[in-house]
């Protein structure tokens, strides 16, 4: 289990939990104009005693979970640290995050909890590099959580820091229609992340009410749509795309290269030697796909994703 937290208001320069006004349609949060935050500034109070207190805050949070039998294995200092939000948030510069990791790293090391950089929602790899080259902070960074525009920084990050564990930490939310066309985009995202070193891919949201409206008024996609009036639910297209992956790719699997005339594919080698091959046919007509080194040819339906589960040769 991993988590991100937001600093309490007394640790922030604006002394307020949020950094922006409420979105249209939401209840006003009461933030004053002088309390609004902006990307590229540090809203966390930049004093060593605050860094130390916040690191201990992380530690006590983890200890409380462990007392309930829930082990936290990873922490990230700040979710979307470039984004001033109307909900609990805090903008940081990477230099300030490095200073915080000086305190956070030792606290997490005591508890055998890994520190990941992130979550990174901007396409600038230098935001991570600034922390990694800090001698006191870089030694504690074991991975990075990347989402949204951060995907544009992913290839450079994986090339420069190949030892870092990479998580795709939030699926882009869509528009609430749960259309199959967006599932095709979801597939492209998934392929991009896994081909560039990600070892985890996480969806947002698990479920929404029919219509897909989030708690802050943003129409979003979900794996499941719930009709509260009828007390029914429906699995959406994205659910089945994820099932194509999770049903056949086992814990401990590693991605392997898939070559051939159809490049729109992801292949995974499971610990038992079996192979799970996900193949996309985005064409409006059926397509034949042949698996090399196997006497196997399949026809993919139009505009579809298919999975081939192959036992060890």
C-alpha positions in Angstrom: 0.0 0.0 0.0 1.2 3.5 -0.7 -0.3 7.0 -0.1 0.1 10.7 -0.5 -0.8 13.2 2.1 -1.4 17.0 2.2 0.2 19.2 4.8 -2.1 20.6 7.5 -3.0 24.3 7.1 -0.7 25.5 9.9 2.3 24.2 7.9 1.4 26.3 4.9 2.2 29.9 4.1 -1.5 30.6 3.3 -2.7 28.8 6.4 -5.5 27.3 4.3 -6.1 23.7 3.2 -6.7 24.6 -0.5 -5.0 27.0 -2.9 -7.7 27.9 -5.4 -11.3 28.9 -5.4 -14.0 26.3 -5.7 -14.8 25.0 -9.2 -18.1 26.2 -10.7 -21.0 24.3 -9.3 -19.2 23.5 -6.1 -19.8 24.9 -2.6 -17.5 27.8 -2.0 -14.4 26.9 0.1 -13.9 30.4 1.5 -10.4 31.0 0.3 -9.3 34.6 0.3 -7.5 36.2 -2.7 -4.3 36.6 -0.7 -4.4 32.8 0.1 -4.4 31.6 -3.5 -1.4 29.6 -4.6 0.4 29.3 -7.9 2.6 26.8 -9.7 6.3 27.3 -9.2 6.0 28.6 -5.6 6.5 26.9 -2.3 3.4 27.1 -0.2 4.9 24.9 2.5 6.8 26.9 5.2 10.5 26.6 4.3 11.9 26.1 7.8 13.8 23.0 9.1 11.5 22.6 12.1 8.5 22.4 9.8 10.2 19.9 7.5 11.1 17.7 10.5 7.6 18.0 12.0 6.0 17.0 8.7 8.4 14.0 8.3 7.3 12.9 11.8 3.7 13.4 10.8 4.3 11.0 7.9 5.8 8.5 10.4 3.0 8.7 12.9 0.5 8.2 10.0 2.2 5.0 8.9 2.5 3.8 12.5 -1.2 4.3 13.0 -2.0 2.2 9.9 0.4 -0.5 11.0 -1.3 -0.7 14.4 -4.4 -1.7 12.5 -2.6 -4.3 10.5 -2.2 -2.2 7.3 1.4 -1.9 6.0 2.4 1.1 4.0 5.2 0.3 1.7 5.6 3.6 -0.3 5.1 7.3 0.2 5.2 10.2 -2.2 5.9 13.6 -0.7 3.1 15.5 -2.6 0.4 14.6 -5.1 0.7 16.9 -8.2 3.1 19.3 -6.5 2.8 21.8 -9.4 -1.0 22.1 -9.1 -2.8 24.6 -6.9 -6.1 22.9 -6.3 -9.5 23.9 -4.7 -9.2 20.8 -2.5 -6.4 20.0 0.0 -3.2 20.6 -1.9 0.2 22.3 -1.7 2.5 23.5 -4.4 6.3 22.9 -4.1 9.4 23.6 -6.1 11.6 20.6 -6.7 14.3 22.3 -4.7 12.0 22.5 -1.7 10.9 18.9 -2.1 14.6 17.9 -2.0 15.0 19.7 1.3 11.9 18.0 2.7 13.3 14.6 1.6 16.3 15.3 3.8 14.0 14.9 6.7 11.4 12.5 5.3 14.0 9.9 4.0 15.5 9.0 7.4 12.0 8.7 9.0 10.9 6.4 6.3 14.1 4.4 6.4 13.4 3.6 10.1 10.1 2.1 9.0 11.4 0.3 5.9 9.1 2.5 3.7 10.3 3.6 0.3 10.1 7.2 -0.9 9.0 7.9 -4.4 9.2 11.2 -6.1 5.9 12.6 -7.2 3.4 12.6 -8.2 4.8 14.2 -11.3 2.0 15.7 -13.5 4.2 17.9 -15.8 6.2 16.8 -18.8 9.5 18.2 -17.5 12.1 15.5 -16.5 14.3 18.2 -14.8 11.7 18.4 -12.0 12.9 15.0 -11.0 16.5 15.5 -11.9 16.8 18.5 -9.5 16.0 16.1 -6.6 18.1 13.2 -7.8 21.2 15.3 -8.0 20.8 16.5 -4.5 23.3 14.3 -2.6 21.2 14.1 0.6 17.8 13.6 -1.1 18.6 11.5 -4.2 19.8 8.5 -2.2 16.3 8.1 -0.7 14.3 8.2 -4.0 13.5 4.7 -5.0 10.9 5.4 -7.6 8.6 8.0 -9.2 4.9 8.3 -9.7 3.9 9.8 -13.1 0.5 10.9 -14.3 -1.2 13.2 -16.9 1.3 15.4 -18.8 4.1 13.7 -16.8 3.8 11.0 -19.5 5.8 13.3 -21.8 8.7 13.2 -19.4 8.6 9.4 -18.9 10.9 8.3 -21.7 13.7 10.7 -20.7 13.3 9.7 -17.0 13.5 6.0 -17.8 16.6 6.5 -19.9 18.4 8.7 -17.3 17.3 6.7 -14.2 16.8 3.1 -15.3 17.0 1.8 -11.8 14.0 3.8 -10.6 10.7 2.0 -10.2 8.0 3.8 -12.2 4.3 3.8 -11.4 1.7 5.3 -13.6 -0.2 6.8 -10.6 -3.5 8.0 -12.1 -5.4 7.1 -15.2 -6.6 10.3 -17.1 -10.2 10.7 -16.1 -12.1 11.1 -19.4 -15.4 13.0 -19.8 -17.9 10.8 -18.0 -19.3 9.2 -21.2 -17.3 6.0 -20.7 -17.2 5.7 -24.5 -15.3 2.9 -26.3 -13.3 5.5 -28.1 -11.8 6.7 -24.8 -11.0 3.1 -23.9 -8.8 3.1 -27.1 -7.0 6.1 -25.7 -6.6 4.3 -22.4 -5.0 1.5 -24.3 -2.5 3.9 -25.9 -1.7 5.3 -22.5 -1.2 1.9 -21.0 1.1 0.9 -23.9 3.1 4.1 -23.5 3.7 3.6 -19.8 4.6 -0.1 -19.9 6.9 0.3 -22.9 8.7 3.1 -21.1 9.5 1.2 -17.9 6.3 1.5 -15.8 5.7 -1.5 -13.5 2.3 -0.4 -12.3 -0.8 1.3 -13.9 -3.6 2.7 -11.7 -7.1 3.7 -12.7 -9.2 6.6 -11.6 -12.2 6.1 -10.7 -13.3 2.7 -9.5 -17.0 3.8 -9.6 -19.2 6.8 -10.2 -22.9 7.3 -10.3 -24.5 7.1 -13.7 -23.5 10.3 -15.5 -20.0 10.1 -14.1 -20.0 13.4 -12.1 -17.1 13.6 -9.6 -17.5 15.2 -6.1 -16.0 18.5 -7.5 -18.4 18.7 -10.5 -16.1 17.2 -13.2 -17.6 14.5 -15.4 -15.2 11.5 -15.3 -15.1 7.9 -16.5 -15.1 5.0 -14.2 -14.7 1.2 -14.2 -18.2 0.8 -12.9 -21.3 3.0 -13.2 -23.8 2.9 -10.4 -27.6 3.7 -10.7 -28.5 4.5 -7.1 -32.2 4.9 -7.9 -32.5 1.5 -9.6 -29.8 -0.1 -7.3 -28.0 -1.5 -10.3 -24.5 -1.2 -11.7 -22.8 -1.6 -15.0 -19.2 -2.6 -15.9 -17.8 0.0 -18.4 -15.5 -0.6 -21.4 -12.4 0.4 -19.4 -13.2 -2.4 -16.9 -12.9 -5.0 -19.6 -9.7 -3.5 -20.9 -8.2 -3.8 -17.4 -9.6 -7.3 -17.1 -7.7 -8.3 -20.3 -4.5 -7.4 -18.5 -5.2 -8.4 -14.8 -6.8 -11.7 -15.6 -3.9 -13.1 -17.5 -0.8 -11.2 -16.3 0.4 -12.6 -12.9 2.2 -11.0 -10.0 5.9 -11.0 -10.8 5.4 -10.9 -14.6 7.8 -8.8 -16.7 7.1 -7.1 -20.0 8.8 -8.6 -23.1 9.1 -7.2 -26.6 6.5 -8.2 -29.1 7.7 -8.0 -32.7 5.9 -8.7 -36.0 3.6 -7.1 -38.5 1.3 -5.9 -35.8 3.0 -3.5 -33.4 -0.1 -2.6 -31.4 0.6 -5.1 -28.7 1.9 -5.7 -25.2 3.4 -9.0 -24.1 4.2 -10.2 -20.6 6.2 -13.3 -19.4 4.6 -14.7 -16.3 6.7 -16.4 -13.6 5.5 -19.9 -14.7 6.8 -19.3 -18.2 3.4 -18.6 -19.8 2.9 -15.5 -22.0 0.1 -13.1 -22.0 -0.2 -11.1 -25.3 -2.6 -8.2 -25.6 -3.2 -7.1 -29.1 -5.3 -4.1 -30.4 -7.0 -3.9 -33.8 -8.1 -0.3 -34.2 -9.1 -0.9 -37.8 -12.8 -0.9 -38.8 -12.5 -4.4 -40.3 -11.2 -7.7 -39.0 -7.4 -8.4 -39.0 -5.5 -11.6 -39.0 -2.6 -11.8 -36.6 0.0 -14.6 -36.6 2.2 -15.3 -33.6 5.8 -16.0 -34.6 7.4 -19.2 -33.5 3.9 -20.6 -32.8 1.6 -22.3 -35.1 -1.1 -19.8 -34.2 -3.1 -17.3 -36.2 -6.1 -15.5 -34.9 -8.6 -13.1 -36.4 -9.1 -9.9 -34.4 -12.6 -8.4 -34.7 -12.9 -4.8 -35.9 -11.9 -2.1 -33.3 -11.1 -4.5 -30.6 -8.6 -5.6 -28.0 -7.8 -9.3 -27.6 -5.7 -11.4 -25.2 -3.8 -14.6 -26.1 -2.8 -16.7 -23.1 0.0 -19.1 -24.2 1.4 -21.9 -22.0 5.2 -22.5 -21.9 6.5 -23.9 -25.1 
